[in-house]
């Protein structure tokens, strides 16, 4: 059965649940409602918090096969009880029946760790090797996944060559690949291709495994066992899902047919190196933030099963996401995503990377995105998409130089940081490293704040609350002395379901304008959502004290008294 898979800023994709169960904490039973879980942690609501040591405790949840040491990552008092998020400690592990392989690969890529992911089933043990989050190698103890067997199966060598290579291996103790080259059956280039094919094949076959366990061993790589390849995690996930033979597995885990799809709201996900054929591209082009999965299936050039498989593959690579019905997100640059990258001479690309690496710190956030300081939200996003595609590490997997790869990763990280800062209300321009970062002060700052505020109101009126939130937040940052800015920022936070942040912002508005009944009444409604009825009642009564005709406060008080 499909559960919502929230691709947000958490390292591992989170699955939402609504499951009542008993947690075993330090050997004692604790009644709780599990709200979500991931490879890295669990969220739940409980009325009993006596056994939750914030530093470390043992926890067992049979329903989702968790038995580990954990710590409290965060907690929040709610009317329904204590909401808690716990983080697993020690080696990250679990069961494949609870976590999809795509979740696991995406999570370890984001972690950026070096180590080995071991996957055990009744029939096999397979290993996937990571270097700083990148998949670089794999190994298997299954005979049909050995290099010689694979080459024999695909016709790269014949049975006589295979037998002779095995005999030579036994005499010399050398690897079969090395022997095949020495015997003249393969060229060195063909061997590299063959090893890559084998490594990818081992990983792709994992997507058809439903039962098994996994554990990530965060250790240095055994250099003598590993041939370092640079593989695109997104492409492995996409191709792996495409190999799944059991369509029922796709159908059950795919979002509901009435789900509306759009491109990822996180641009980092959009420019991965994923090989799409023409039919796949046509399906991707049908996604527009308005069409449902059912609509896309109707319009697709492929049959229902193949279309659904493509959608599920795109969803798991995080290129696309499910959005709320009726919420039309801003246009993502579809043409840029679907367009093949223009071939460039390697030396020109290298020079461009080297130059930007030397200059990115002095350029600062605006300079690295090549935009003016008065750039609108859409202009910032447009510039980011262009730069993200140009310098995305997946676009340059062919680089052999570790030094150049490191420089590219540094640049890409800074471009992401620039985008985040310039579109995050509380941080915009706060840490701009440009020497001229002493941006306009005083009146010019206030003028820019007013511009951002008015622009935000136009988005707000048209129910585009995500864009309004960013613009109101920028206004608050540029001039935090205007209560109206904080009030509208708080309202937008509410529209984006960030209740606690909204409370904080509305409180600031009330502090700056303590006799404004509209501000106070709005604070009352926030208290109602948080379950604080007494606080809400006091707020509504206070608003009515300053304006006895305030309709919103009167209705709020009526809700409490009925």
N, C-alpha and C positions, 0 to 999 in steps of 0.2 A: 504494500500500500504506500502511495506517495506521501512523504512528509516534506514540508517546506525546507529547502536547503538554502540558508541565508548566506550569500557570498558577500560578506562584509569585511571589515578590517581585521577580524580575528584570523589567526594563522590557519586553523583548520576549519573547513566549512561546518556550519552548525545546523543540526537537524532539530526542528521543533517537534515537541511531543506534548501530550496532555495525559500523563500516565500516573495514576495513583499507585504507590508502592511503599514498601518498607525498606529503608536504608539501614544497613548494619554499620554503625559507627562505633569503633572501639568495642565491638562485641555486643553493643546494645542497639535495640531496634528503635528506629525513628520514622514516624509516619510522615510522608512527604508527597508532593505532587511534582513530578519531573516535568520541566517546561522545555528543556532542550539539552542536547548532548553533542559532543564532538570527540575526536580522537584525543584532544587535549584536556577536556574538562566536562563538567555537568552543571546545569542550572536547575534549581528546584525551589519550591516554596514549602516551608514548614512552620508550625507553631511552636515546635520544641527546639530550642537552640542550646540546650545545656551541655550537649556532648561535642559541640563544634569548637574545638581548639583552633584558633585562627592560624597557628603556626604549622601544625602537622597532625594528621590523624589517619587512621586506617578506615577505609570505607568499602562496602560491598553492596552492589546492586545486581541482584540475580537477573532482573528483567532485561537488562542490556549488557549482561556479562562483564561487570566491572568489579574488580577486586584489587585495590591498589592503595598506596599512600597518597594523600592529597593535602592541600591547604586551602583556606578560604581566600579567594582572589578578591572578592567584593561581597558586600551584603547591603540590603536596603530594607528598612522597616516599611511594611505595607499594611493596609487595613486587613487584608486576608492572611497576614502572617509575615514571617521573615523570608525575604527573597535572597537566595544565596547562589553565588557562582564559585565553584571549586575548580582548582587546577591540579591535574595529576602531577605527581612527582616521580622522579626516577625515569626508567626507560619507558618510552611511549609504546604501548602494545594494545592488542585487542583481537577481536574476532572479525573475520571477513563477512560474517553474516550480519554484523551490525554496521560496518563501515565500508563504503564503496572504495575500490582501489583508487579511483580518481581523487577522492577526498584525501587519501593517504599521500599520494604523489604530490598533489597541489600543496598540502600542508608542509611536507618536508622541503619542498622547493622554497616556500616562504620562510621557513625556519633558517634556511641558508647554512645548515650544518653539514659536516663531513662525517660519513659513517656508512653503515650497512643496514638495509632493511631486509630482514630475513622472514620469509613466508613459508610456513610449514603446513602440509596437508598429510593425509594418511598415506599418500603415494609419493610425495616428493618434498624436497627442500630447495627453494630458490632464493637467490640473493640479488638485490638491486643496490648498486653502489652509488653513493652521492658524494660530490665534491662541492662544498659551499652551495649546496642546494640544487646543483645540476646533476641530472642522471648521467653517469659516465660509463657504466658497465653493468653487466649482469652475469649470473652463473646459475647452473642447474645441475642436479644430480640425476636427471632423467636421461636415459640413453638416447632417446629420439631427439634430444635437444643438444647433443654433442656436435661439435663442428663437423666432423667427418660424416656423421649420419645426415646432417642437414645438406651438406654439399652433394652427397650421393643422391638424396631425395630430389633435389632440384636440378640434377644433371650436370653439375659443375665438374664432377669427377665420376669415373666409372667404377664398377665393383673391383676390378683388378687393381686399379690405382689405390682404391680404399684399402684393400687387403695388404698391399705392399707398404703403404704408409703405416698401418698398424704394426706390422712386423718390424719396420725400421724404428718406430717409437719404442717398442719393447727393448730393442738392442741399445739404443742411445739414451733413452730417458727424456728425449726432447718432446716438445709439444707437437701435436699433430699438424697444426698450421705451419710451424717452422719446417717440419719434415716434408710437407706437400710442396713448399717452395724449393727446398733443397733438391728434391727429386724432379723438379721441373714441371710439376703438375699444375702449379699456380704461379703467377707472377706476384711480386710483393704488393702491387696495387690491388690485384684480385684478392689477396689474403686480407688486406685491410677492409675491402668491401665485404668479404665473407664473414669476418669477425663482427662487423657492424650489423650485418643481416642476422647473424646468430643472436647477438645481444638484444636486438629489437624483437626478434621472434620470441625469445624467452619472456620478455615483458608483455608482449601482446597476448600471449597464451594465458597470462595471469587473469585476464579479464573474463575468462570463461570458468574461473574457479569461484565457487560459492561458499565452500566450507573450508576453513583453515584458520590459522592464527598468524599474527605478525608481531614483530618486535623490532624496534630500531636501536641498533648498537652504535652509540655515539663515540666512535673510536677512530684513530688514524687508519688509513687504508693500507692493506697489505700490498705494497708496491710490486712485489714479485708475482702477484696473482692477477693484477689488473692492467688492462690496456685502456688508457684514458681516451674516451670518445666524448664529444659534446652532442648531446641529444636534446631535442626539444620536448619538454614535459607535455606541453599542450598537444603536440603532434602524436606522441605516444598514447595519450588518453583518447584522442579523437579516433586514431586508427584502431586502438584496442577495443573501444566500444563498437566500432563498425564490424569487428570480428565476432561479436557475441552471437551465438547460434540460437539461444533460447529467447524467442521474441517476447514470451510472457514476462521475462525479467525486465525487458525494456518497457513494456506496457505498464507494469505495476509501479515501476520506479520513476516513470516520466511524470511531469506535472499534469494536472487534470486537463482535459481537452478544452475547457473554456478559459484556460489561463491565457492572459495577454503577455506577449513576449516583446522585449526590446533589447537593444544592444546594452552591454554592461555599462553601469553608471561609473565604473572604475576604468578609466582609459588604459591603465596598465595591462588589462586583460585583452585588449583589442588587437594588439599587434604581435601576436605570437606567431612562430613559424609553423603553420598548419597547412598541409597539402589538401586543397579542396579541388574536386573535379568540377566540371561545368554545372552538373545537376546540383551539387552541394552549394555552389555559389548562388544559383538561382533560388534555392530554398532560403539561403541567408538573406538574399535581397528582398524577400517577401516580408521580412520582419521589420515592423515600422512603429511599434509602440501602440498600435491600435488593433491589429489582427490577433485572433486567438489561434491556438494550435489547430483547432478544427478548421478555421479559415485557411490556414497555410496548407494543410493536408489537401483541401479541396483544390487549391490553386497549383499544387506542386506537380512537377513533371514526372515524379516517381510515384510508385504505389504507396498505400498507407503505411505499410510496415517499414519500408525503406525511408520514407519521409520522417516517420516517428523516430527511427533509429538515428537519423541525421540530426534531428532536433535535440534528442537526448545527448548525443555526442557534443554538440555545440554548447548545450547547457552545462555539461560537466567540465568542459574546458574553461567555462566562465566567460566566454565571449558574449553569450546572451544570458538574460535573467528574466524572471517572472516579475511583472509589475502589477500594481493595484489597478483594478478595473476603473476606468474613468479618469485615470491620471495619465495625461499625455505628457511625457517627458520631453525636454528640449531635443531638437534634432541632433543625432550623432552623425558624424561625417561618413555616411555609408559608402560614398564613392571612394574615400581614402582607404577604408577597410577592405573593400572588395578589389581595389586596384592592385595589380601585381607591382612589386617594387621595381623601379627602373634600374637596369643594370648599370653599375658604375665601375670604373677602373679601380682596382684594389688600392693602387698607390694614392689616388685622389681621396678615397674613403679614409685611408690611414692618415693622410695629411690633415683631413678635416677633424678627425678624432684627436690627433696630437695637438692641433691648434686650440680646439675647444678645451681640452684638458689643461693646457697652460693658462687659459684665460677665464675659465668658468667662475673662479672665485672673485676676480675683479669685475666681471660682468654683473654679478648678482642675479637675483631672481628675475627681474624684468629683462635684463640684458641677455640672459641665457635663453629666454623664450623669444627674444627679439620683438618686444612689445613696448609701448610707451607706458608711463606711469598712470595715465588716465584711461587705460584699456578697459573696455567693458567686460562683463563676465563671459559673454560669447566670444569676444576677441581672445581672452585668456585661454579659453577652452580650445579654440581653433588653433592657436599657436602651440598649445601643449600637444594636441593630437599630431601635428606635423613633426614636432621634435621627438615625440615618443616613438613614432614610427621610424624616423631616421636613425635614432640611436638605441633602439631596443636591442638588447643582446641577442635575441632570437634572429634578428636580421643579419647577424654576422657570425653565425655558428662556424663558418669555414675558417675563421682566424686560428692560426696555430700558436701565435705568440701569447704566452700567459700574461706578459706585461701589458700588451695591447688590450687583452680581454679585461684586465683589472682596471685600466684607464676607462674603457667603455662602460664598465659597471659603475665606476665612480661618477662619470658624467650622467648616466641614466638615473642614478640615485639622486643626483642634484636636481635634474629636471623634474623628477617626481616631487622632490621637496619643494621646489619653486611652485609647482602647480598646487600642492597641498596648502602652502602658506598663503598664496594669493587668492585661494578660494575658500579658506577657513576663516570665518569672521574674526575670531579672537586673536588670530596670529597674523593677519594680513600685514605685510611690510614690516612686521615687528623685528624680524631678525635678518632683514635684507643686508647682505654682506657687501653691497656696492659701496665704495668709498664715498659716493655722493648720496648715501642713504639718509642724509639729513633732509628728508623730503619736506615739501612746503609745510610750514607751521602756521599757527594762529589762524588768521582769517581764511587763508587758502585751504587749510585743512577742514575748516568748518564749511566752506563752500563745497568742497568735494563730498563731505559727509551729507550735506543737504541733497546733492545730486544723487548720491547712492540711495538715500532714503526715498526720494521721489520716484526713482527708477524701481525701487523695491515695491512701492505702493501700487505701481501699475501692474507688476507681476501678481501681487497679492489680490488685487481686484479681479484679475482673470484666473484666479484659483491656481496659479503656478507657484505653489508654496515653497518648493525646494529652492527656486531661484530667488524668491523674495527673502527667504531665510538668509542666504549668503549676502545679499545686498544690505539688508537691515543690520546684519552683523558687522559689515564694513562701516556702516554709518556710526554704529556704536563705538567701534574701535577708533575711528577718526575724530569723533567728538562725543565723549561719554557724559557730557553735561546736560544733554537734552532728554527729558523723561519720555517724550513721545517716541524717540528712537528705541529705548529699552522696552517700552510697552509693545510696539509692533514687532520687535525682535522676539519678545516673549510669546506673542500670539502665533507667530510663525513657527516657533519651536513647538508649540502645542499642535499645530497642524501637521508637523512632522513627527508627532508622537514622542517628543522629548520633554516629558512632563516636569521632571526635577529641574532641568535647565530652564524651563519656562518659568517655574516658580522663582528661581533666583533672579531672572531678568525682570519679572513683574515687580518683585520686591524692591529692586533698585529704582524702578519707575516711581513706585509709591514713596520711597525715601526722598527722591528728588521733588516730588509733587504730592505731599502727604494729604492734601485735601481733595484730591481728584477722585470722585465717586466711581468713575468708570474703571480706573486702575484697581481700586480696592475691590470692586465687585468681581473683576476678572480673577483676582487673587483668590476670592471665595470659591469660584468654580474650580480652580486648580486644587484647592484643599478638598473639595468634594471628590474629585477624581482620585486623590491620594487616600481617601477614606477618613480624613480628619474633619468630622462633622462639626465639632465644637468650634474649631478655628474658622470653618466656612461660615457658620452662623454669626460669629463675631464680626467677620469681614462684611457680610451682607448688612448687618445692623449698623455698622460704622458707615458704610456707603450711603445708606438711607438717612443717616443722621446729617450728612452733608448735602444730600439731595433726596428729599422724601418722595420725589416723583421718579426716581431712578428705576425704570422698569426691569432691568436685568437683575438688580439686587433684590427687588421684590419677588421676582419669579424664583430666584435662588432660595430665598427664605421660605417661600411656599413649598418648595420641593423638600426641604428639611422637615417642615412641620406637618406634612401630610403622611 
